[in-house]
């Protein structure tokens, strides 16, 4: 079985392209936080390449921006090519069957026009301010689960 499910933020504004037979597609990447912290207490991020086709590609390009939170479901696909120096290069990407928008367009646009990073943005491996540090995460020390007393909800 080859199924991939990811939740992350777009790293750039997706662009709509067309094949020679006029089939719409878009390639973009999403930043996905790892579930654990490194030795410095920071979460590292993986950048996953995605390709989406047809109407789903048109919707992604029309409604999503850099930083938009999405859920992607699809399959992993590998490939290879020879670069200009004749070296074999390997590729890996997720071919998306479904891209779900996890926030409204206005939320996405307001974050992309803001000068300050959102606390929900992702942090890269070098610890740049493009992300949320574990120190800012109120649930970082709670482990795998959080128990909330029913009286708390009243």
N, C-alpha and C positions, 0 to 999 in steps of 0.2 A: 504494500500500500504506500502510495506517495502523496501525502497530504501535509500542507503547511498552513499554520494559522499564526498570524502576527498582529500585534498592535504597536503602532509607532507613529512618528510624525514625519511628514514629507520634508526632505532636505532642500528641495527647490520647487519652484512652480513647474508643474508638468506641462509639456508641450505636445500638441496633437500632431501626428505625422501620418502619412499614408503609404501603403505598399504600392508596387507597380500596378496592382489590380484594384487600386482605390479603396483598400480596406483600412479603416482607421485603427491606429494603435498609439500607445504612449509608453515610454520607458521613464521610470523615475526611481528614486531610492527613498527608503524610510529609515529613520533612526529608531532602534529598538534597544531599550535599556536591558542589561543583563540583570538577573534576579539576585546577584550577590555583589558585595563590595570588594574592592581591591585592598591591598595592605594599607593604603592611605585613607581608607574609609570612603572612597568615592566609587560610584557605580560607573562601570565602563559601558560603552555603547557599541552595538554592531550596526553597520550600515548595509542594508539588504536591498539588492536590485530587484525591481518589479517590472513586469511588462503586462499590460492590459490591452484588450482588443475590443473592437466594435463600439457599440453604444456605451458600454462601461468606460471606455477610453475617452469618449466625448464628454461624458458626465464628469469624470475626474478632472479633465482639463478646464471645463466650464465652471466648476464649483469649488475646487480646492486650490489652496495657495501653499507657499512654503510655510511649514509649521503646522499645517492642518493635521489633526489627530484622526487616524484611520485604522480600521481593522481590515486585514487582507487575508483571504483564504484562497488557496490554490495548490499548485504542485511545483516541486523543485525540478528544474531543468538544467542540465549541464551541456556544455559545448566546448569547442576548441577552434582555434584559427592560428595561422602563421603570421607573425608580425613582419614589419618591413625588413628586419634583419634575418628572417627565416627561422626565428625561434617559435616553438609551439607555445601558445598561451591558452589557458583554460578559463572558461567562464562558468558562472553559476547564477541563476536568477529564479525568481518565483513567477510562474505564469499564473496570473490572478484569474480565478473564476468569479470572485466577488470582492468588491471594495466597498466597505460600509463607512459612511461618514459619521464620526463619533462626536462631532460638535457642529453647531450651526455655522453658517457662512459668516455671520456677523462676528462671532467669537474668533474665528480664524482670521478675519480681516483686521480686527482690532489688535490682535497680537502681532500680526505681521507689520503693522504700521507703528507699533509702540517702540520707543527707543530702549526701554528696559526689558530685560529678559523675563519671561514668565517663569514662575516657580515650577511649571510643568514641562519646560523645555528640557532637552536632553543634554547631557554632559559628555563630552568626548573623552577619550582615554588620557589626554594630556591635562584634563581638569579645567579646561577653559570655561568661561562663564556661560557657555551655550547650554548649560544644564543645571539640574537640581542636585545639590550635594546631599549626601546622607545626613549631614548636620541640619539641613533644612526640612528633612522628612520627619514629621512627628511620630511616625510608626516604625522608624528604622530599627529600634531596639526591641520591638515586640515579638520578633520571631516570625513564624509562619502564619499564625492566626491571631486574631484579636477578639476577645470576648467582651461583649457589652451587656451589662445588666439591663433587664427589661425596665426597671425603675428609672433608668437614665433617659429613656425615650418619652416619659411622661412630662 
